[in-house]
Amino acid sequence: MRTTLLVRSRRRLLALLGSVALAVTGAIALPGTAQAANILTNPGFESGALSPWSCTGNLGSIVSSPVHGGSKALAGAVSSSDNAKCSQTVSVQPNTAYTLQGWVRGSYVYLGVDGGASTWTTSPSAYSQLSVSFTTGAAQTSATIYVHGWYAQGTYYADDVSLDGPGGGGGGDTQAPSAPTGLTSTGKTSSSVSLSWGASTDNTGVTAYDVYRGSSQVLSVSGTTATVSGLSPSTSYTFTVKARDAAGNTSAASNSVTVTTDAGSGGGTGFKQAAPYLYLGWGDPPSATSVMSATGIKWYTMAFMLDSGGCNPAWDGSRPLTGGTDQTVINQIRSAGGDIVPSFGGWQGSKLGANCSSAGALAAALQKVIDAYSLKAIDMDIENSDEFENEAVQAKILTALKTVKANNPGLKTIVTFGTSTTGPTYYGNRLIEQAKSLNADIDVFTIMPFDFGGGSDMYGNTVGATEGLKTKLKSTFGWDDATAYAHIGISGMNGLSDQQENTTPAIWTQIRDWANSHHIARLAYWSVNRDRPCAGGGVVSNCSGISQTNWQFTSITAGFTG
């Protein structure tokens, strides 16, 4: 959001853990001694992909921070109904002792073997090592080891997991399964594709099938069907499947199948968000939960995440990422049933997009924030000459967004930028074109229809600007009207803008109703701090400059459903 005076520097916790005592008498065979060799595949997740690990609910991802060793680690996005259990099955030798170890971080993280021993840690703020030993049964030839968090306890991390002991089959199984056959699509929607294939064969047995979208593994399943979700409408995707056995041997890829998702009713990603901006570093910030109670708003766009130096994210570039006022407010919002999307950038300040040395470094900075708050969405507010009017920085930001979206399944990415009354400017068009060429898969392109340089028809100018954006998205991505609208966001400015444009509650209601009737994805405005009356008060930080009631614009925005 561009401003002058309105500066936008913008736990069931207790688990009964049992241990099994092995009584050894002269009549019982002693277990073999395990050799000190890690028989897990991808134990430190350095491949950058999950395989051959598989995670329940598709809740596992590979992250660049925080790590224990190397450059990658596993993140398990625990929910209230899923502990994000990530497991790997390996070949083992019968009646043999094994030691399982791993480094974990998070609240109530477990490490163990299916049907056997496990261990856990409470809530380390840094990586802590877990270790558990077990002995295989007399006829046991495979073991499934796992790591998981606990329900509603937030994202956990795991790294450098090891299972020390001999592999199965004496010298180890090295025979890969046959390739899956007859891959076909059995159904599709605007956001998902269902697949089916013929089973593979293997000398010891197939334990999982890995589903790939292009070159990226997106699912791991035990059967011969899968549904890949989180896709964009009217978009072509190519899928293949590989089979995997207990020793981690992977087959060749199946035949490929290319599917174009449906446009769907209203098109789009299914993502809808009413999220006015709230800025805790400026403008007499109100109680977020009091505003929620008074208006029914559920989401806030929290401003602003900036660079505190060295490509390190901090609220406003100075307040700590965690442990400060911002986290306290976010916790309160979530306890009240709401959520937040942080906004990176803004009009001024030291911005991560401009100052991080590379797209990889920027992605790592974004990941720190995603991990800190288990985010569902992030907003990149791309403004001014250092980001918006710099094509190289635009590309850096889009590439970083592509990276974090790939590493965080389900994450929604939003870019916010200025506009003219008729649609995107040169740099806005360039941003959209780069998003296409980089396959950045941006969910929402949000325009800021104000500070046009004058003009009194804020409803007409907002609609004109949005229609211009729709036209650009259609021509660039080949979308139909419904799909284009479903990738659009509007972020206005309540009351008086910097250039004295006046968006009244009545006009904002018109804009809200238009946004609902055209099924766009997002409605926001700058800002809740200003959603208070001060008729004749001018353009100030803690009121709108016009006659209104307290939180009137927020109440109107809460009526946006898309």
NUGUMI-572305 format. One record per residue (C-alpha): z, y, x; residue number from 1. Coordinates in nm, 3 decimals, m for minus. Example, Ala and Ser with C-alpha at 12.3 -4.5 7.8 and 13.67 -1.06 7.14 Angstrom:
<site <0.780 m0.450 1.230> 1>,
<site <0.714 m0.106 1.367> 2>,
END
This chain:
<site <0.000 0.000 0.000> 1>,
<site <m0.097 0.331 0.143> 2>,
<site <0.158 0.605 0.125> 3>,
<site <0.240 0.930 0.297> 4>,
<site <0.585 1.031 0.182> 5>,
<site <0.627 0.680 0.043> 6>,
<site <0.609 0.526 0.390> 7>,
<site <0.554 0.151 0.368> 8>,
<site <0.642 0.016 0.706> 9>,
<site <0.630 m0.220 0.450> 10>,
<site <2.278 m3.101 m0.143> 11>,
<site <2.463 m3.549 m0.454> 12>,
<site <2.573 m3.480 m0.090> 13>,
<site <2.808 m3.760 m0.004> 14>,
<site <2.621 m4.075 0.097> 15>,
<site <2.798 m4.401 0.167> 16>,
<site <2.675 m4.504 0.505> 17>,
<site <2.741 m4.868 0.583> 18>,
<site <2.717 m5.051 0.909> 19>,
<site <2.645 m5.420 0.938> 20>,
<site <2.861 m5.616 1.178> 21>,
<site <2.683 m5.907 1.336> 22>,
<site <2.920 m6.200 1.390> 23>,
<site <2.811 m6.402 1.686> 24>,
<site <2.924 m6.761 1.723> 25>,
<site <2.799 m7.052 1.919> 26>,
<site <2.599 m7.166 1.619> 27>,
<site <2.398 m6.840 1.592> 28>,
<site <2.107 m6.748 1.818> 29>,
<site <2.160 m6.434 2.022> 30>,
<site <1.907 m6.155 1.961> 31>,
<site <1.647 m6.084 2.221> 32>,
<site <1.680 m5.780 2.441> 33>,
<site <1.447 m5.492 2.363> 34>,
<site <1.247 m5.347 2.644> 35>,
<site <1.266 m4.968 2.678> 36>,
<site <0.926 m4.883 2.537> 37>,
<site <0.854 m4.655 2.243> 38>,
<site <0.636 m4.853 2.003> 39>,
<site <0.585 m4.570 1.754> 40>,
<site <0.249 m4.400 1.726> 41>,
<site <0.239 m4.019 1.729> 42>,
<site <0.617 m4.002 1.792> 43>,
<site <0.619 m3.633 1.877> 44>,
<site <0.350 m3.532 1.626> 45>,
<site <0.146 m3.385 1.909> 46>,
<site <m0.178 m3.507 1.753> 47>,
<site <m0.142 m3.221 1.507> 48>,
<site <m0.178 m3.465 1.216> 49>,
<site <0.067 m3.687 1.028> 50>,
<site <m0.114 m4.020 1.077> 51>,
<site <0.018 m4.286 1.098> 52>,
<site <0.325 m4.131 0.934> 53>,
<site <0.316 m4.096 0.557> 54>,
<site <0.543 m3.872 0.348> 55>,
<site <0.649 m3.894 m0.015> 56>,
<site <0.516 m3.629 m0.249> 57>,
<site <0.271 m3.513 0.014> 58>,
<site <0.564 m3.299 0.137> 59>,
<site <0.526 m3.356 0.510> 60>,
<site <0.333 m3.128 0.742> 61>,
<site <0.293 m3.060 1.113> 62>,
<site <0.429 m2.729 1.237> 63>,
<site <0.429 m2.538 1.563> 64>,
<site <0.782 m2.402 1.525> 65>,
<site <1.062 m2.498 1.552> 66>,
<site <0.993 m2.784 1.794> 67>,
<site <1.219 m2.993 2.017> 68>,
<site <0.958 m3.090 2.271> 69>,
<site <0.589 m3.030 2.316> 70>,
<site <0.409 m2.800 2.077> 71>,
<site <0.438 m2.978 1.739> 72>,
<site <0.703 m3.116 1.505> 73>,
<site <0.731 m3.265 1.157> 74>,
<site <0.845 m3.050 0.865> 75>,
<site <0.962 m3.213 0.540> 76>,
<site <0.955 m2.972 0.245> 77>,
<site <1.242 m3.120 0.043> 78>,
<site <1.248 m3.041 m0.328> 79>,
<site <1.509 m3.087 m0.600> 80>,
<site <1.348 m3.420 m0.693> 81>,
<site <1.205 m3.550 m0.363> 82>,
<site <1.377 m3.591 m0.025> 83>,
<site <1.043 m3.575 0.162> 84>,
<site <1.081 m3.918 0.319> 85>,
<site <0.835 m3.965 0.606> 86>,
<site <0.789 m4.316 0.739> 87>,
<site <0.587 m4.530 0.975> 88>,
<site <0.554 m4.911 0.974> 89>,
<site <0.523 m5.094 1.306> 90>,
<site <0.496 m5.454 1.423> 91>,
<site <0.820 m5.595 1.566> 92>,
<site <0.941 m5.926 1.705> 93>,
<site <1.189 m6.141 1.512> 94>,
<site <1.557 m6.164 1.611> 95>,
<site <1.525 m5.871 1.849> 96>,
<site <1.745 m5.565 1.905> 97>,
<site <1.587 m5.220 1.869> 98>,
<site <1.711 m4.865 1.917> 99>,
<site <1.584 m4.587 1.693> 100>,
<site <1.635 m4.227 1.804> 101>,
<site <1.505 m3.889 1.697> 102>,
<site <1.573 m3.518 1.713> 103>,
<site <1.631 m3.347 1.377> 104>,
<site <1.716 m3.005 1.242> 105>,
<site <1.820 m2.905 0.890> 106>,
<site <2.072 m2.986 0.621> 107>,
<site <2.162 m3.354 0.576> 108>,
<site <1.880 m3.521 0.766> 109>,
<site <1.864 m3.901 0.776> 110>,
<site <1.709 m4.141 1.029> 111>,
<site <1.689 m4.512 0.959> 112>,
<site <1.496 m4.831 0.892> 113>,
<site <1.406 m4.954 0.544> 114>,
<site <1.648 m5.224 0.429> 115>,
<site <1.870 m5.172 0.732> 116>,
<site <2.082 m4.925 0.923> 117>,
<site <2.065 m4.546 0.902> 118>,
<site <2.248 m4.242 1.033> 119>,
<site <2.256 m3.875 0.941> 120>,
<site <2.371 m3.532 1.044> 121>,
<site <2.518 m3.253 0.835> 122>,
<site <2.359 m2.916 0.900> 123>,
<site <2.269 m2.835 1.260> 124>,
<site <2.123 m2.494 1.325> 125>,
<site <1.939 m2.637 1.627> 126>,
<site <1.786 m2.974 1.702> 127>,
<site <2.041 m3.258 1.717> 128>,
<site <1.977 m3.616 1.831> 129>,
<site <2.037 m3.908 1.597> 130>,
<site <2.053 m4.269 1.717> 131>,
<site <2.088 m4.599 1.535> 132>,
<site <2.048 m4.963 1.649> 133>,
<site <1.943 m5.264 1.448> 134>,
<site <1.836 m5.625 1.497> 135>,
<site <1.538 m5.774 1.323> 136>,
<site <1.566 m6.083 1.104> 137>,
<site <1.475 m6.433 1.211> 138>,
<site <1.127 m6.412 1.056> 139>,
<site <1.076 m6.032 1.056> 140>,
<site <0.745 m5.909 1.197> 141>,
<site <0.735 m5.548 1.077> 142>,
<site <0.978 m5.262 1.028> 143>,
<site <0.943 m4.931 0.847> 144>,
<site <1.136 m4.650 1.010> 145>,
<site <1.192 m4.321 0.832> 146>,
<site <1.332 m3.972 0.843> 147>,
<site <1.418 m3.771 0.535> 148>,
<site <1.619 m3.476 0.412> 149>,
<site <1.836 m3.445 0.105> 150>,
<site <1.756 m3.317 m0.240> 151>,
<site <1.738 m2.937 m0.276> 152>,
<site <1.864 m2.882 0.080> 153>,
<site <1.554 m2.709 0.210> 154>,
<site <1.297 m2.798 0.471> 155>,
<site <1.405 m3.027 0.754> 156>,
<site <1.238 m3.082 1.092> 157>,
<site <1.202 m3.391 1.310> 158>,
<site <1.055 m3.438 1.656> 159>,
<site <1.034 m3.685 1.943> 160>,
<site <1.121 m3.997 1.740> 161>,
<site <1.136 m4.321 1.936> 162>,
<site <1.175 m4.689 1.854> 163>,
<site <1.254 m4.868 2.176> 164>,
<site <1.167 m5.235 2.190> 165>,
<site <0.878 m5.477 2.215> 166>,
<site <0.588 m5.456 1.977> 167>,
<site <0.497 m5.740 1.748> 168>,
<site <0.277 m6.033 1.830> 169>,
<site <0.402 m6.076 2.187> 170>,
<site <0.142 m5.860 2.360> 171>,
<site <0.105 m5.641 2.050> 172>,
<site <m0.154 m5.622 1.774> 173>,
<site <m0.464 m5.437 1.886> 174>,
<site <m0.706 m5.544 1.613> 175>,
<site <m0.807 m5.265 1.376> 176>,
<site <m0.864 m5.325 1.003> 177>,
<site <m1.214 m5.333 0.861> 178>,
<site <m1.345 m5.007 0.719> 179>,
<site <m1.281 m4.939 0.349> 180>,
<site <m1.594 m4.986 0.138> 181>,
<site <m1.747 m4.832 m0.171> 182>,
<site <m1.563 m4.500 m0.167> 183>,
<site <m1.641 m4.318 m0.491> 184>,
<site <m1.506 m4.038 m0.705> 185>,
<site <m1.352 m4.158 m1.033> 186>,
<site <m1.276 m3.815 m1.175> 187>,
<site <m1.231 m3.447 m1.099> 188>,
<site <m1.085 m3.121 m1.235> 189>,
<site <m1.108 m2.765 m1.114> 190>,
<site <m0.833 m2.835 m0.860> 191>,
<site <m0.835 m3.211 m0.789> 192>,
<site <m1.057 m3.508 m0.708> 193>,
<site <m0.967 m3.872 m0.781> 194>,
<site <m1.098 m4.140 m0.544> 195>,
<site <m1.126 m4.519 m0.537> 196>,
<site <m1.242 m4.763 m0.267> 197>,
<site <m1.259 m5.131 m0.177> 198>,
<site <m0.971 m5.284 0.018> 199>,
<site <m0.989 m5.343 0.392> 200>,
<site <m0.895 m5.665 0.568> 201>,
<site <m0.678 m5.708 0.877> 202>,
<site <m0.534 m5.990 1.086> 203>,
<site <m0.174 m5.884 1.008> 204>,
<site <m0.231 m5.680 0.692> 205>,
<site <m0.317 m5.324 0.592> 206>,
<site <m0.013 m5.100 0.543> 207>,
<site <m0.174 m4.768 0.446> 208>,
<site <m0.495 m4.582 0.376> 209>,
<site <m0.542 m4.231 0.515> 210>,
<site <m0.758 m3.997 0.306> 211>,
<site <m0.952 m3.727 0.488> 212>,
<site <m1.105 m3.407 0.354> 213>,
<site <m1.360 m3.323 0.616> 214>,
<site <m1.181 m3.380 0.947> 215>,
<site <m0.831 m3.318 0.807> 216>,
<site <m0.604 m3.594 0.681> 217>,
<site <m0.469 m3.486 0.342> 218>,
<site <m0.303 m3.798 0.199> 219>,
<site <m0.167 m4.138 0.301> 220>,
<site <m0.135 m4.404 0.028> 221>,
<site <m0.057 m4.775 0.009> 222>,
<site <m0.314 m4.866 m0.259> 223>,
<site <m0.688 m4.819 m0.297> 224>,
<site <m0.682 m4.508 m0.516> 225>,
<site <m0.574 m4.150 m0.454> 226>,
<site <m0.593 m3.805 m0.611> 227>,
<site <m0.636 m3.509 m0.380> 228>,
<site <m0.500 m3.192 m0.541> 229>,
<site <m0.467 m2.826 m0.447> 230>,
<site <m0.844 m2.775 m0.433> 231>,
<site <m1.043 m2.470 m0.528> 232>,
<site <m1.273 m2.475 m0.832> 233>,
<site <m1.650 m2.489 m0.806> 234>,
<site <m1.617 m2.597 m0.441> 235>,
<site <m1.785 m2.884 m0.257> 236>,
<site <m1.558 m3.123 m0.065> 237>,
<site <m1.642 m3.431 0.146> 238>,
<site <m1.397 m3.722 0.165> 239>,
<site <m1.361 m4.038 0.377> 240>,
<site <m1.087 m4.303 0.400> 241>,
<site <m0.951 m4.504 0.695> 242>,
<site <m0.728 m4.813 0.681> 243>,
<site <m0.422 m4.856 0.904> 244>,
<site <m0.208 m5.162 0.994> 245>,
<site <0.159 m5.194 1.091> 246>,
<site <0.078 m5.154 1.461> 247>,
<site <m0.096 m4.823 1.394> 248>,
<site <m0.446 m4.957 1.449> 249>,
<site <m0.691 m4.748 1.246> 250>,
<site <m1.024 m4.860 1.104> 251>,
<site <m1.354 m4.682 1.118> 252>,
<site <m1.414 m4.438 0.836> 253>,
<site <m1.547 m4.548 0.500> 254>,
<site <m1.867 m4.410 0.358> 255>,
<site <m1.835 m4.042 0.273> 256>,
<site <m1.847 m3.899 m0.078> 257>,
<site <m1.909 m3.533 m0.161> 258>,
<site <m1.768 m3.390 m0.483> 259>,
<site <m1.789 m3.040 m0.632> 260>,
<site <m1.480 m2.950 m0.833> 261>,
<site <m1.512 m2.817 m1.188> 262>,
<site <m1.504 m2.448 m1.268> 263>,
<site <m1.233 m2.524 m1.523> 264>,
<site <m1.092 m2.309 m1.799> 265>,
<site <m1.040 m1.975 m1.638> 266>,
<site <m1.150 m2.122 m1.304> 267>,
<site <m0.938 m2.068 m1.002> 268>,
<site <m0.646 m2.221 m0.823> 269>,
<site <m0.402 m2.232 m1.114> 270>,
<site <m0.187 m1.985 m0.920> 271>,
<site <m0.050 m1.700 m1.133> 272>,
<site <0.197 m1.446 m1.005> 273>,
<site <0.357 m1.131 m1.144> 274>,
<site <0.529 m0.993 m0.836> 275>,
<site <0.605 m0.620 m0.796> 276>,
<site <0.697 m0.495 m0.452> 277>,
<site <1.064 m0.459 m0.357> 278>,
<site <1.151 m0.284 m0.032> 279>,
<site <1.508 m0.321 0.098> 280>,
<site <1.470 m0.071 0.380> 281>,
<site <1.385 0.235 0.174> 282>,
<site <1.403 0.412 m0.161> 283>,
<site <1.755 0.332 m0.284> 284>,
<site <1.675 m0.038 m0.349> 285>,
<site <1.808 m0.161 m0.685> 286>,
<site <1.988 m0.488 m0.752> 287>,
<site <1.707 m0.744 m0.765> 288>,
<site <1.897 m0.976 m0.999> 289>,
<site <1.994 m0.693 m1.234> 290>,
<site <1.626 m0.599 m1.265> 291>,
<site <1.539 m0.966 m1.325> 292>,
<site <1.798 m0.984 m1.603> 293>,
<site <1.675 m0.661 m1.763> 294>,
<site <1.301 m0.733 m1.746> 295>,
<site <1.236 m1.109 m1.718> 296>,
<site <1.052 m1.070 m1.387> 297>,
<site <1.069 m1.384 m1.170> 298>,
<site <0.877 m1.301 m0.850> 299>,
<site <0.911 m1.016 m0.605> 300>,
<site <0.675 m0.922 m0.323> 301>,
<site <0.920 m0.843 m0.041> 302>,
<site <0.817 m0.569 0.199> 303>,
<site <0.760 m0.570 0.490> 304>,
<site <0.743 m0.834 0.759> 305>,
<site <0.655 m0.666 1.090> 306>,
<site <0.665 m0.733 1.464> 307>,
<site <0.998 m0.680 1.640> 308>,
<site <0.825 m0.724 1.976> 309>,
<site <0.654 m1.016 2.141> 310>,
<site <0.492 m1.135 1.818> 311>,
<site <0.831 m1.209 1.662> 312>,
<site <0.865 m1.144 1.287> 313>,
<site <1.147 m0.930 1.147> 314>,
<site <1.201 m0.749 0.820> 315>,
<site <1.072 m0.397 0.874> 316>,
<site <1.042 m0.488 1.242> 317>,
<site <1.416 m0.440 1.291> 318>,
<site <1.622 m0.634 1.035> 319>,
<site <1.675 m1.002 1.128> 320>,
<site <1.446 m1.265 0.986> 321>,
<site <1.747 m1.460 0.860> 322>,
<site <2.116 m1.392 0.822> 323>,
<site <2.085 m1.032 0.709> 324>,
<site <2.057 m0.832 0.388> 325>,
<site <1.708 m0.958 0.313> 326>,
<site <1.812 m1.323 0.318> 327>,
<site <2.116 m1.245 0.102> 328>,
<site <1.895 m1.082 m0.160> 329>,
<site <1.641 m1.364 m0.144> 330>,
<site <1.918 m1.620 m0.196> 331>,
<site <2.038 m1.420 m0.498> 332>,
<site <1.687 m1.404 m0.643> 333>,
<site <1.642 m1.778 m0.604> 334>,
<site <1.987 m1.851 m0.750> 335>,
<site <1.879 m1.649 m1.054> 336>,
<site <1.568 m1.866 m1.097> 337>,
<site <1.319 m1.644 m0.917> 338>,
<site <1.133 m1.648 m0.589> 339>,
<site <0.968 m1.417 m0.338> 340>,
<site <0.646 m1.376 m0.146> 341>,
<site <0.684 m1.177 0.179> 342>,
<site <0.427 m0.911 0.255> 343>,
<site <0.315 m0.888 0.616> 344>,
<site <0.177 m0.557 0.738> 345>,
<site <0.138 m0.244 0.527> 346>,
<site <0.021 0.100 0.619> 347>,
<site <0.224 0.162 0.933> 348>,
<site <0.466 0.010 1.184> 349>,
<site <0.416 m0.255 1.449> 350>,
<site <0.213 m0.522 1.274> 351>,
<site <0.194 m0.888 1.366> 352>,
<site <m0.177 m0.907 1.289> 353>,
<site <m0.257 m0.631 1.534> 354>,
<site <m0.004 m0.718 1.805> 355>,
<site <0.000 m1.098 1.827> 356>,
<site <m0.230 m1.198 2.112> 357>,
<site <m0.429 m1.464 1.928> 358>,
<site <m0.480 m1.631 1.594> 359>,
<site <m0.265 m1.920 1.720> 360>,
<site <0.018 m1.686 1.814> 361>,
<site <m0.007 m1.510 1.478> 362>,
<site <m0.005 m1.844 1.293> 363>,
<site <0.311 m1.941 1.484> 364>,
<site <0.475 m1.612 1.380> 365>,
<site <0.378 m1.667 1.016> 366>,
<site <0.512 m2.023 1.039> 367>,
<site <0.853 m1.896 1.147> 368>,
<site <0.879 m1.704 0.821> 369>,
<site <0.738 m1.991 0.614> 370>,
<site <0.993 m2.227 0.768> 371>,
<site <1.281 m1.984 0.735> 372>,
<site <1.232 m1.949 0.359> 373>,
<site <1.035 m2.262 0.255> 374>,
<site <0.771 m2.031 0.115> 375>,
<site <0.521 m2.108 m0.158> 376>,
<site <0.300 m1.807 m0.082> 377>,
<site <0.246 m1.530 0.173> 378>,
<site <0.075 m1.193 0.138> 379>,
<site <m0.110 m1.021 0.421> 380>,
<site <m0.129 m0.650 0.338> 381>,
<site <m0.418 m0.549 0.563> 382>,
<site <m0.443 m0.173 0.603> 383>,
<site <m0.528 0.113 0.834> 384>,
<site <m0.751 0.117 1.140> 385>,
<site <m0.545 m0.131 1.344> 386>,
<site <m0.604 m0.420 1.101> 387>,
<site <m0.831 m0.342 0.807> 388>,
<site <m1.085 m0.142 1.003> 389>,
<site <m1.086 m0.379 1.302> 390>,
<site <m1.316 m0.675 1.241> 391>,
<site <m1.169 m0.879 1.529> 392>,
<site <m0.819 m0.838 1.389> 393>,
<site <m0.948 m0.925 1.042> 394>,
<site <m1.085 m1.250 1.185> 395>,
<site <m0.756 m1.317 1.369> 396>,
<site <m0.559 m1.277 1.046> 397>,
<site <m0.794 m1.495 0.844> 398>,
<site <m0.795 m1.768 1.110> 399>,
<site <m0.414 m1.764 1.121> 400>,
<site <m0.400 m1.792 0.741> 401>,
<site <m0.639 m2.086 0.755> 402>,
<site <m0.412 m2.254 1.011> 403>,
<site <m0.086 m2.213 0.820> 404>,
<site <m0.250 m2.321 0.496> 405>,
<site <m0.370 m2.641 0.663> 406>,
<site <m0.024 m2.702 0.810> 407>,
<site <0.165 m2.630 0.486> 408>,
<site <0.014 m2.817 0.191> 409>,
<site <0.043 m2.618 m0.130> 410>,
<site <0.094 m2.282 0.040> 411>,
<site <m0.096 m2.000 m0.134> 412>,
<site <m0.249 m1.727 0.080> 413>,
<site <m0.304 m1.371 m0.042> 414>,
<site <m0.481 m1.082 0.127> 415>,
<site <m0.425 m0.729 m0.001> 416>,
<site <m0.644 m0.434 0.088> 417>,
<site <m0.770 m0.097 m0.034> 418>,
<site <m1.072 m0.034 m0.252> 419>,
<site <m1.305 0.226 m0.394> 420>,
<site <m1.345 0.290 m0.766> 421>,
<site <m1.651 0.063 m0.770> 422>,
<site <m1.522 m0.224 m0.558> 423>,
<site <m1.458 m0.315 m0.194> 424>,
<site <m1.554 m0.072 0.080> 425>,
<site <m1.750 m0.175 0.390> 426>,
<site <m1.439 m0.321 0.552> 427>,
<site <m1.333 m0.492 0.230> 428>,
<site <m1.675 m0.653 0.202> 429>,
<site <m1.655 m0.752 0.568> 430>,
<site <m1.313 m0.912 0.510> 431>,
<site <m1.450 m1.121 0.223> 432>,
<site <m1.756 m1.224 0.424> 433>,
<site <m1.540 m1.327 0.720> 434>,
<site <m1.316 m1.531 0.487> 435>,
<site <m1.624 m1.719 0.377> 436>,
<site <m1.770 m1.772 0.725> 437>,
<site <m1.434 m1.890 0.865> 438>,
<site <m1.366 m2.118 0.566> 439>,
<site <m1.029 m1.947 0.539> 440>,
<site <m0.977 m2.071 0.180> 441>,
<site <m0.796 m1.756 0.065> 442>,
<site <m0.637 m1.803 m0.278> 443>,
<site <m0.614 m1.441 m0.391> 444>,
<site <m0.801 m1.128 m0.289> 445>,
<site <m0.579 m0.841 m0.408> 446>,
<site <m0.706 m0.486 m0.425> 447>,
<site <m0.497 m0.167 m0.436> 448>,
<site <m0.671 0.054 m0.696> 449>,
<site <m0.515 0.392 m0.624> 450>,
<site <m0.542 0.673 m0.370> 451>,
<site <m0.910 0.686 m0.453> 452>,
<site <m0.926 1.050 m0.347> 453>,
<site <m0.869 1.189 m0.693> 454>,
<site <m0.969 1.093 m1.044> 455>,
<site <m0.776 1.083 m1.366> 456>,
<site <m0.905 0.765 m1.533> 457>,
<site <m0.674 0.513 m1.368> 458>,
<site <m0.750 0.239 m1.622> 459>,
<site <m1.127 0.283 m1.594> 460>,
<site <m1.116 0.313 m1.215> 461>,
<site <m0.896 0.002 m1.184> 462>,
<site <m1.128 m0.203 m1.404> 463>,
<site <m1.434 m0.071 m1.218> 464>,
<site <m1.284 m0.159 m0.881> 465>,
<site <m1.187 m0.507 m1.000> 466>,
<site <m1.530 m0.576 m1.148> 467>,
<site <m1.683 m0.470 m0.817> 468>,
<site <m1.458 m0.718 m0.636> 469>,
<site <m1.559 m0.991 m0.882> 470>,
<site <m1.927 m0.924 m0.812> 471>,
<site <m1.869 m0.944 m0.437> 472>,
<site <m1.676 m1.272 m0.464> 473>,
<site <m1.950 m1.424 m0.681> 474>,
<site <m2.227 m1.330 m0.440> 475>,
<site <m2.033 m1.440 m0.131> 476>,
<site <m1.884 m1.770 m0.252> 477>,
<site <m2.130 m1.866 m0.524> 478>,
<site <m1.858 m1.863 m0.790> 479>,
<site <m1.902 m1.804 m1.160> 480>,
<site <m1.720 m1.519 m1.338> 481>,
<site <m1.414 m1.726 m1.434> 482>,
<site <m1.365 m1.860 m1.083> 483>,
<site <m1.404 m1.519 m0.925> 484>,
<site <m1.151 m1.359 m1.163> 485>,
<site <m0.905 m1.641 m1.086> 486>,
<site <m0.913 m1.542 m0.716> 487>,
<site <m0.840 m1.173 m0.785> 488>,
<site <m0.520 m0.973 m0.773> 489>,
<site <m0.442 m0.613 m0.870> 490>,
<site <m0.167 m0.418 m0.696> 491>,
<site <m0.129 m0.070 m0.844> 492>,
<site <0.108 0.221 m0.796> 493>,
<site <0.338 0.321 m1.079> 494>,
<site <0.359 0.684 m1.182> 495>,
<site <0.227 0.935 m0.934> 496>,
<site <0.027 0.817 m0.635> 497>,
<site <0.012 1.003 m0.305> 498>,
<site <m0.293 1.183 m0.438> 499>,
<site <m0.127 1.273 m0.769> 500>,
<site <m0.314 1.010 m0.971> 501>,
<site <m0.096 0.921 m1.268> 502>,
<site <m0.060 0.561 m1.388> 503>,
<site <0.161 0.589 m1.696> 504>,
<site <0.342 0.298 m1.865> 505>,
<site <0.072 0.303 m2.133> 506>,
<site <m0.206 0.279 m1.874> 507>,
<site <m0.025 0.005 m1.682> 508>,
<site <0.008 m0.186 m2.011> 509>,
<site <m0.369 m0.155 m2.059> 510>,
<site <m0.428 m0.282 m1.705> 511>,
<site <m0.185 m0.572 m1.763> 512>,
<site <m0.359 m0.668 m2.086> 513>,
<site <m0.702 m0.651 m1.921> 514>,
<site <m0.572 m0.870 m1.635> 515>,
<site <m0.442 m1.128 m1.884> 516>,
<site <m0.764 m1.133 m2.086> 517>,
<site <m0.971 m1.189 m1.770> 518>,
<site <m0.728 m1.450 m1.629> 519>,
<site <m0.686 m1.298 m1.285> 520>,
<site <m0.435 m1.453 m1.044> 521>,
<site <m0.190 m1.181 m0.952> 522>,
<site <m0.043 m0.852 m1.075> 523>,
<site <0.178 m0.634 m0.857> 524>,
<site <0.260 m0.269 m0.808> 525>,
<site <0.429 m0.036 m0.561> 526>,
<site <0.721 m0.041 m0.623> 527>,
<site <1.037 m0.152 m0.809> 528>,
<site <1.227 0.104 m0.601> 529>,
<site <1.025 0.373 m0.784> 530>,
<site <1.054 0.217 m1.132> 531>,
<site <1.292 0.488 m1.253> 532>,
<site <1.224 0.818 m1.429> 533>,
<site <1.213 1.160 m1.266> 534>,
<site <0.965 1.367 m1.464> 535>,
<site <0.839 1.645 m1.239> 536>,
<site <1.009 1.488 m0.942> 537>,
<site <0.688 1.450 m0.745> 538>,
<site <0.598 1.162 m0.519> 539>,
<site <0.931 1.030 m0.395> 540>,
<site <1.076 0.697 m0.285> 541>,
<site <1.322 0.614 m0.561> 542>,
<site <1.149 0.722 m0.882> 543>,
<site <0.801 0.742 m1.030> 544>,
<site <0.767 1.120 m1.068> 545>,
<site <0.702 1.082 m1.442> 546>,
<site <0.885 1.026 m1.768> 547>,
<site <0.967 0.657 m1.828> 548>,
<site <1.263 0.426 m1.885> 549>,
<site <1.437 0.234 m1.611> 550>,
<site <1.240 m0.073 m1.500> 551>,
<site <0.964 m0.006 m1.754> 552>,
<site <0.677 m0.094 m1.520> 553>,
<site <0.857 m0.413 m1.414> 554>,
<site <0.900 m0.516 m1.779> 555>,
<site <0.530 m0.460 m1.838> 556>,
<site <0.439 m0.657 m1.527> 557>,
<site <0.663 m0.946 m1.638> 558>,
<site <0.425 m0.984 m1.933> 559>,
<site <0.143 m1.085 m1.700> 560>,
<site <0.067 m1.456 m1.745> 561>,
<site <m0.296 m1.472 m1.633> 562>,
END
